[in-house]
């Protein structure tokens, strides 16, 4: 048994709280993970994890061993990364968490270009608009678009995007154009959400950000779908500029309420907080920063 491999597996299991989740990350059978942990416990002659039918918990010895493993593995990553930097040949696997629309429309060309330029790097791309737990899900780098970072996030800002309020000329002709966000409550709004509870959109009014209630019979967790609905005259939607651009250019929709537009959202590369960042990940971040830099 390779002790470093076993330590890496133990750290993944401890952080994910699941043998199955780690098996899925590594694309192996669950039994492979359980055998590796059992072999490590036998080698160390101590119980690291207490297993039940529903959960895993670390023993006192397991918790102490986990912290030592993190230190050792970070040192190993740093040493290997420094060698790679000297060789100037980034290599290894990067697991990416990507937002769906922005990932497909803006990031995919840059990622495919990166894959062609870096043949020794494997890219595993997970597209989802849900906020991922990087440590639990084994993600090396996540791209997030947000106005509010979470405490403890380790990030690099790659760019920004504007949130635009959009409607078709036909809808505005029939229902009249709102001139203040408060008037949205009288309109059919196409909301980015799957929950049926009340929704709000934030706007800047008199220099202050204020929430305004909106309602509508069509909701979705995909901005492109909602913008298509707006283009058909089904209501007003609020979408980032990278989705709106093509619809505005073809005049299927127009921008409204622009004097109340909120501050732009940040586009961030978010990194796990508990591990050394490998050279290959830094190389990818630099590539994405260049690709997203305004012309």
C-alpha positions in Angstrom: 0.0 0.0 0.0 1.3 3.4 -0.9 1.1 5.4 2.3 0.7 8.8 0.6 -2.2 7.5 -1.5 -3.8 6.1 1.6 -3.4 9.4 3.4 -4.9 11.3 0.5 -7.9 8.9 0.5 -8.3 9.3 4.3 -8.4 13.1 4.0 -11.0 12.9 1.2 -13.2 10.5 3.2 -12.8 12.7 6.4 -13.7 15.9 4.5 -16.6 14.4 2.4 -18.0 12.3 5.3 -18.7 9.5 2.9 -17.0 6.5 1.3 -19.4 6.6 -1.6 -18.7 10.3 -2.4 -15.0 9.7 -2.5 -15.4 6.6 -4.7 -17.5 8.7 -7.1 -14.8 11.4 -7.1 -12.1 8.9 -7.9 -14.3 6.8 -10.2 -13.6 3.6 -8.3 -15.8 1.1 -6.5 -16.7 1.9 -2.9 -15.1 -1.3 -1.7 -11.7 0.0 -3.0 -12.0 3.0 -0.6 -13.1 1.0 2.4 -10.3 -1.5 1.9 -7.7 1.3 1.7 -8.9 2.9 4.9 -9.0 -0.4 6.7 -5.4 -1.2 5.5 -4.3 2.2 6.8 -5.9 1.6 10.2 -4.2 -1.8 10.3 -0.9 -0.3 9.5 -1.2 2.5 12.1 -2.8 0.1 14.6 -5.4 2.6 15.5 -9.1 3.3 14.7 -9.4 6.4 12.6 -13.1 6.4 11.6 -16.2 5.2 13.4 -18.7 3.9 10.9 -22.5 3.6 11.3 -25.2 2.9 8.8 -25.9 6.6 8.2 -22.7 8.5 9.0 -18.9 8.5 9.5 -17.2 10.2 12.4 -13.5 10.6 13.2 -12.1 9.2 16.4 -9.9 11.4 18.5 -6.9 9.7 16.9 -8.4 10.2 13.4 -9.0 13.9 14.0 -5.4 14.4 15.1 -4.1 12.3 12.2 -6.2 14.3 9.7 -4.4 17.6 10.6 -1.0 15.9 10.3 -2.0 14.4 6.9 -3.1 17.8 5.6 0.3 19.4 6.5 2.3 16.5 5.0 0.2 16.4 1.8 0.4 20.1 1.3 4.2 19.9 1.6 4.3 17.1 -0.9 2.1 19.1 -3.3 4.3 22.1 -2.9 7.5 20.1 -3.5 6.1 18.4 -6.6 4.6 21.7 -7.9 8.0 23.4 -7.6 9.5 20.6 -9.7 6.8 21.0 -12.3 7.4 24.7 -12.4 11.1 24.1 -13.1 10.2 21.7 -15.9 7.6 24.2 -17.2 5.3 21.3 -18.0 2.1 21.5 -15.9 0.5 18.1 -15.6 -2.2 16.3 -13.6 -5.9 16.4 -13.1 -8.1 19.5 -12.4 -11.7 19.1 -11.4 -13.7 22.2 -12.2 -17.0 23.5 -11.0 -18.6 25.7 -13.6 -21.9 27.7 -13.8 -24.0 26.3 -16.6 -24.8 29.3 -18.9 -21.6 31.2 -18.3 -19.6 28.0 -18.5 -21.0 27.0 -21.8 -21.1 30.4 -23.4 -18.0 32.1 -22.2 -15.7 29.6 -20.5 -15.8 26.6 -22.9 -13.9 28.2 -25.7 -11.1 29.2 -23.3 -11.1 25.8 -21.6 -10.8 24.0 -24.9 -8.0 26.3 -25.9 -6.3 25.5 -22.6 -6.8 21.7 -23.2 -5.1 22.0 -26.6 -2.2 24.0 -25.2 -1.7 21.8 -22.1 -1.8 18.1 -23.3 -0.6 16.8 -19.9 -3.5 18.2 -18.0 -6.8 16.4 -17.5 -9.9 18.5 -17.2 -13.0 17.2 -15.4 -15.8 19.7 -15.8 -18.9 19.7 -13.5 -21.6 22.1 -14.8 -24.1 23.3 -12.1 -25.6 26.5 -10.8 -25.6 25.2 -7.3 -23.0 26.5 -4.9 -20.5 23.6 -4.5 -18.7 22.6 -1.3 -15.2 22.4 -2.9 -13.7 20.3 -0.1 -16.5 17.8 0.2 -16.9 17.4 -3.6 -13.2 17.3 -4.4 -13.3 20.3 -6.6 -9.9 22.1 -7.3 -11.4 25.3 -8.8 -14.9 26.7 -9.0 -16.0 29.7 -11.0 -18.7 31.7 -9.3 -20.6 34.8 -10.3 -21.8 36.7 -7.2 -22.2 40.0 -5.4 -21.4 38.5 -2.0 -18.5 36.2 -1.3 -18.7 33.8 1.7 -16.4 34.2 4.7 -13.3 32.2 4.2 -13.5 32.0 0.4 -10.1 32.1 -1.3 -10.6 33.8 -4.6 -9.2 35.7 -7.5 -11.4 38.0 -9.4 -11.4 37.3 -13.1 -13.9 39.9 -14.3 -17.4 41.2 -13.8 -20.8 41.2 -15.4 -23.8 43.4 -15.4 -27.4 42.4 -14.5 -29.8 43.8 -17.1 -33.6 44.0 -16.9 -35.1 42.9 -20.3 -38.4 42.8 -22.1 -39.5 42.5 -25.7 -40.8 45.5 -27.6 -44.1 43.6 -28.0 -44.6 43.1 -24.3 -43.8 46.8 -23.5 -46.2 47.9 -26.3 -49.0 45.9 -24.7 -48.3 46.5 -21.0 -46.3 49.8 -21.0 -42.8 50.2 -19.8 -42.0 50.4 -16.1 -40.1 53.5 -15.2 -39.3 52.5 -11.6 -38.6 49.1 -10.0 -41.6 49.5 -7.7 -43.8 49.2 -10.8 -42.6 45.6 -11.5 -45.1 44.3 -9.0 -47.8 45.1 -11.6 -46.0 43.1 -14.4 -45.4 39.5 -15.3 -41.8 38.7 -14.3 -39.8 35.7 -15.4 -37.9 34.7 -12.3 -34.6 32.8 -12.0 -35.6 30.4 -9.3 -37.3 27.0 -8.7 -38.8 27.7 -5.3 -42.4 29.0 -5.3 -41.8 31.5 -2.4 -41.8 35.2 -3.0 -38.9 36.6 -5.2 -37.2 39.9 -5.0 -34.9 41.8 -7.4 -32.4 44.4 -6.1 -32.0 47.8 -7.6 -30.2 51.0 -6.7 -32.6 53.8 -5.8 -31.2 57.1 -4.5 -27.8 55.5 -4.0 -29.2 52.7 -1.9 -29.7 49.0 -2.8 -33.3 48.1 -2.3 -35.2 44.8 -2.8 -38.4 44.9 -4.9 -41.0 42.1 -4.9 -41.7 40.5 -8.3 -44.1 37.8 -9.3 -44.7 35.6 -12.4 -46.1 32.3 -13.5 -42.9 31.2 -15.3 -39.8 30.3 -13.3 -36.7 28.4 -14.3 -33.2 27.7 -13.1 -31.7 28.7 -16.5 -31.3 32.3 -17.6 -31.2 31.4 -21.3 -34.6 29.8 -21.1 -36.1 32.8 -19.3 -34.6 35.2 -21.9 -36.1 33.2 -24.6 -39.5 33.5 -22.8 -39.0 37.3 -22.6 -38.2 37.5 -26.3 -41.6 35.8 -27.0 -43.3 38.6 -25.0 -44.1 36.5 -22.0 -42.8 39.0 -19.4 -39.8 40.8 -18.0 -36.6 39.1 -16.9 -33.4 40.0 -15.3 -30.2 38.4 -16.7 -26.5 38.8 -16.8 -25.0 40.6 -19.9 -23.4 37.5 -21.3 -26.9 35.9 -21.8 -28.6 39.2 -22.8 -26.0 40.2 -25.4 -27.2 38.1 -28.4 -30.9 38.9 -27.7 -30.2 42.7 -27.5 -28.1 42.6 -30.7 -31.0 41.0 -32.6 -33.5 43.4 -31.0 -35.6 40.6 -29.6 -35.4 42.3 -26.2 -34.5 45.8 -25.0 -33.0 46.9 -21.7 -35.3 48.7 -19.3 -34.8 50.3 -15.8 -31.1 51.0 -16.7 -30.9 54.1 -14.3 -31.5 51.7 -11.4 -29.0 49.0 -12.5 -27.2 47.5 -9.5 -23.4 47.3 -9.1 -21.9 44.6 -11.4 -21.5 41.1 -10.1 -18.0 39.7 -9.7 -16.7 36.7 -11.6 -14.4 34.8 -9.3 -12.1 31.8 -9.3 -12.7 30.2 -5.9 -10.2 27.7 -4.4 -10.4 25.2 -1.6 -9.3 26.7 1.7 -7.4 23.8 3.1 -4.8 22.8 0.6 -1.8 24.0 -1.4 -2.8 25.3 -4.9 -1.0 23.2 -7.5 0.9 24.9 -10.3 -1.4 23.4 -12.9 -4.4 25.2 -11.2 -2.5 28.5 -11.1 -1.7 28.1 -14.8 -5.4 27.6 -15.6 -6.4 30.6 -13.5 -4.0 32.8 -15.4 -5.3 31.5 -18.7 -8.9 32.2 -17.7 -8.0 35.7 -16.5 -6.5 36.5 -19.9 -9.5 35.1 -21.7 -12.0 37.1 -19.7 -10.0 40.4 -19.8 -12.0 43.1 -21.5 -10.8 43.9 -25.0 
